[in-house]
Structure formats: C-alpha cells, structure tokens
Amino acid sequence: MSLPRLDSALRDRPWAYDDYPPVEDESVADPTAGLASLGYIATAIRRRLALVAAAALIGLFVGTAGYVLAPPAFQAEISLYLSTAPGQNPGQAMGTDVTLAQAHSVDAAVVRKLGLAQSPSQLLASYTVTAETNEVMLIMTRAPSSAEAMREATAVATEFLRFRANQAATEQQAELATLNQQITQEKQQVAATIRKLAAATAEPVSAARTAELARLRPLNRREELALAGLQQTATGYPVTTAQQVAGSGVLDAAAAIPRSRLRTPAEYVGGGLVGGLVLGAGFVVVGALVSDRLRRRDDVSRALGAPVGMRVGRVRAGGRVWRPGPRVVRGRPVVRAGAYLGGLVPGSGSGPSGLAVVPVGGDRAAAAVVVAAALARAREGAQVIVADLCTGAPAARLLGVRGPGVKMASGQEGQLAVVVPEPGEIAPAGPAVRPGPGVRLVLAREVYQAADVLLVLVPLDPLGGSEHLASWAGRAVAVVSAGETSATRINAVGELIRLAGVTQLPAVLLGADRNDETVGATLLAVHRPPARPDPARSGPDRPGSDQRAPANREAGATAR
C-alpha cells in the first residue's frame, strides 16, 4: 500500500481561513496576550498535579513528624483576684501587677521551689499573664504534662502573691519613713509658730500686735491640721496595706485545659497537608504567571501565525539512540505525528518531494517524529533522504548514523540516506537550487534527484536567518513542543518561515494538554504569501524559480 500523492492536492487545497480577509487582531501584536486567566491557571495546576500532590504529601509528612517529634504542650490556667488600695487607679495598678508577675525574681523563685532543670528565662517563655479585668489576672502555663502545667501555674501564682506582698511591705516602709520625716518637720513648724504667737501675745496692745496675732493664729491652725492629717495617714497606712494584701489571692485554683485527642493531631496533620498543598499550588501558579511559554493550541497558532493541524501527547525521545531500535517509533504520539508528517509529503513524481520540519523548543522530540515519518515512508518502498541540520544531529543519532556526510541507514524495504553537515557549518544550502560560486552543497544533486522523499530537520534562528530554507524544500511545517518555548520565539520562527517564501503548512504540537479545548486555528491578521511551487517541478535549471504570473509575483513580493 502506498500513500496517495498529495502534491497537487496540498498545493491547491484552500486551508482554513485562507479565504478570509485580513483582520486587525490586537493579540497578533502581542503573542502573550490572554495568558493570565483563571482557565490558564487551572490548566497549569491540572498539568502539574503530580507536583502539587507531592508537595501536599511532603507537608503531610512534616506535620506528622512535627506532632511526633515535638508534640504540643499541655496547658493549665489559674486566676487571681488582686485588690487595690484606696486612691489607686485600678487600670494602672493591674498593669503594674502584670509586669510584676513576669519579673525575674518570681521566675527564679519558682525554679528554686520546683527544682526545675531550666533557667528563669526558659520558665518565663512557658507561661503568659493577661489581665482579664482591672482586678482579675489569668496565668496560663505550658508543660509536657497536665500535672506539671498545674504545678507550675500554682507555683507562679504563689510566688507572685508573695513577691507582691513583699513589694507592698517595702513600699509601706518607705512611705512610713517619708511620713514620719514630714511629721517631724511639721511638729517643728507648729512649735515655732506657737512660740511666735506667745511672744506676740505678751506684747503691749498696739496695731502691730493686733496684726501679728491675726496672721499667726490662722497659720497655727493650718499647721496643726496638717500635722493631724499626716499623723492620721501614718497611723492608717499599715492598715490599708494589710487590707490590700489580705484582699488579694487565688480566685480559681489551677486547672488543666482540656484537649481533644483527635483535634490536636488533626490540626498538625491537616495543617501540614494544607500547607504543602498551598505551597505546591502557589509554586505552580507563580511559575505559570511569570512564564510566557505556550501550551494551548490557540496560543501557539496565534504566535506562530499558522493553524495547528495535529496535536499529540508528550513525545519521549530518550532511550537507545545509537541505532534505530523499536523505541524510536514506539508510542502513539510519535506514530501519529510521524504519520501526519508523512501525509504532508506527496508521493514520488518527476523529482523528490521535500518537506522542511522546523523544530521549535525540542530538537530531540522533533527528530523522533521525523525519524518515524522517514521509516514509515521507507517501509513503503520509497527512497528517503533525511537531512539533519540540527546541532548534535539528533535524527541521525536515532538512525544510528554518526559523523558528517551522506550515509546510508536501514529503512527495512526501501533505502534511507542520512545527511549531516560539517560541524560549525551555518545555514547550509540545499540541493533544490543551483549554488553560486564558492557554495558547497551538503547533498549532491545527483543523490537528491535519485530520491523520492526528502525530510529536512532544519532549526531556524533569528540570528542566522531563513534564506537557506527554500533551498531544501518548498514546504515547511513547524513542530512545536508545548511548554518549552516562549511566545516570542514561536512568533519569530513563524515569521522566518514566511520570510523564506515557502508554503507554511499547519503545525504539529507535541505534548499538548489533554484538557485543552481550543481548536488551534485562530483567525489571524497575517497575510500568508502564495504557495511556492515544489522545487522538483519548477524545471531542471531553476528548481526554486517562481513560475507564477508577473502580477502574482509582484503581489507576493509586496506581501513579503
């Protein structure tokens, strides 16, 4: 069975949207437009679902290990009622008490009392003190067991009340010393005023005596009242302090805070799982947002300027590459893509039928597809030539050919030749045009004319141009590896194919998403030049000459 000749059919077939007039599409100017959408992000997450699941499992493991190796501490709480002295601001007094409860002296006393194997600073980090109201204080402790937590809570409360009482006693002594000093000074002042009043009374009656008595008597009464007030304060101060200390104490005894046996482990394990899931999804989302690598068929079609005629799953080009073993053509994606490329190459006629395959993003994957197409045509009995112009010659290596030159490879029923240019040779000229002076052909024209099919794996680089593309074949198809190339790169390759003046066929997309529902035939504002005739059918002297009418040539030149 032989494939039907598609030379005239492909040349004359109107591809989708060819009869539509050019339209203005803003997305053509910006190939990356429309990437940051919820659908795009959801697709990225589904694509990297294995990574997200791995991150979730790691988070689950970390949460479980954290619960096992560093289990949460048990908690206990105790509440205290703290009375304030008359005249004190309750809010300020409670703020002072909260500070005193966390004093180093209190922690040191608790450590000594309980014989703990930790420093006062470590003990301070294991409990918290909060003011519930202006008179109620809550102390919460954490320890490896409930009993230890309650014991530490009781000890902290006891040492704090003792420290607070000592502070009150010390303050009382200082205050009483100040009051006694003030009383002594006031007594001396009163005695001096009484002496002055007695001296003034003993003087003869006169206006000066009357004025002096009028001044001294009120002064004496004020000083005596001030002295009495100080004496009363000094007498009642110890009683007030004692009432303040006696009115403070434990309101609710230390009690362990109940903890669920399932909730706490679930929080650790579930928290680790959710945390890993969020981190994994966030990594994927951020990577999708900052990357401009294309995967959707419409995006690739928009950037390339040509429809996507075939999309297959991921093509794996690994394995044994030193000989054309079954692994080269094994796998449904490779077979389907190879059959598609083979269908784009017409049957044998008056000369070899050429097809240039332009890899975009993955030379090895495109090479595997080209080799699959070449082997399929060779098994049909065709004389096939595979020209590998890629760096490293991945297609030649898959066919078991090493080194530059023209070498034969096994094609089962037919003959299969492999052409590899010399290392470092940039943009080698093909045999479809007559070379100029000083130009060396990689493939001799005699070998070229004897073949039926020519498959050329030719990478295009904006730095190297694409003028040599037309010298190999009159048709070109881009093989794009999804997710490996930016929109700018794909767009540049599409422009280079059009600038070469060859017929741009619908592209092949490797590694396409299963969830991609786009068609890959976006209506573009791109004027495609008319199809260039096959070099083998353009005449022996000028295989690449343009046989169109003058008006068509002028239109094509204007479009280019």
PyMOL commands that set and color helices and strands:
alter all, ss='L'
color gray80, all
select helices_A, chain A and resi 7-12+26-29+38-47+49-69+90-101+104-114+120-125+146-202+207-246+263-290+297-304+326-329+332-344+363-379+394-398+445-450+469-471+487-499+535-537+550-559
alter helices_A, ss='H'
color red, helices_A
select strands_A, chain A and resi 74-81+127-131+136-143+249-256+308-311+353-360+384-388+405-411+414-420+453-457+475-481+503-504+507-510
alter strands_A, ss='S'
color yellow, strands_A
deselect
rebuild
show_as cartoon
